[in-house]
Amino acid sequence: MKEVYEDMMTMTPKFSTFGDNLLWCYATWQTLYTLVNTGETQLGKKFYMFRTIFFNKFKTRKQRISDLYNQNKIKLKAGDYCFYCGAEIPKENLTADHVFPRIKGGTNDMDNIIFVCKSCNSSKGKKDLLEWFLLNREQFPSPFILGHYLRQIYFYAIEHGLMEQKYEDVCLLDLPFNPRSIMLLGNQIARNHYFKEAIEYGGKDSEIR
């Protein structure tokens, strides 16, 4: 996972603005699940065609990214388990982790809360969520967690006027998330992993949009 992280951190962006690279990430994610839903079992020419189509739709707002309402309902209705490690934990023993750490400006809004075990909460601490998964847990976050994290980034970028700023300039800012994390799906290993996850779960439950 260290290699994936280092690739993500040094990857050359496809576009100049942070917003376009973020939407390209969304388009990649949406394409993975669309291909599964249409019966594809490998990433071929259709992947590149659909990704461009989705990017243009997101860019022109013909297709929008929904808020976190449905994901918050899933969190509240979830069973007795940790969203990070999957361990079965009595609900009363779960703790509220801030996706964007409070010390870095994260809020107490439900959008920024994930219910996890005390061990995961303590281990993650103030670390960036994706960095913690890749470097500390040495695994990819679940599709649900990655989708939640990226959607948080999107709405933060909208609220704070980051979408039109240059990608490299945004990466120099002190933010409650790692701006370079939006490059994750540019890594082939990560992309193949989430495509396999989409196939396993039928491509229905973890779409980012």
Buried (B, 14 or more C-beta within 10 A) or exposed (E): BEEBBEBBEEBEBEBBBBBBBBBBBBBBBBBBBBBBEEEBEEBEEBBEEBBEBBBEBBBEEEBEBEEBEEBBEEBEEBEEBBBBBEEEBEEEEBBEBBBBBEEBBBBEEBBBBBBBBEBBBEBBEEBBBBBBBBBBBEEBBBBBBBBBBBBBBBEBBEEEEBBEBBBEEBBEEEBBBBBBBBBBBBBEEBBEBBBEBBBEBEBEEBBBB
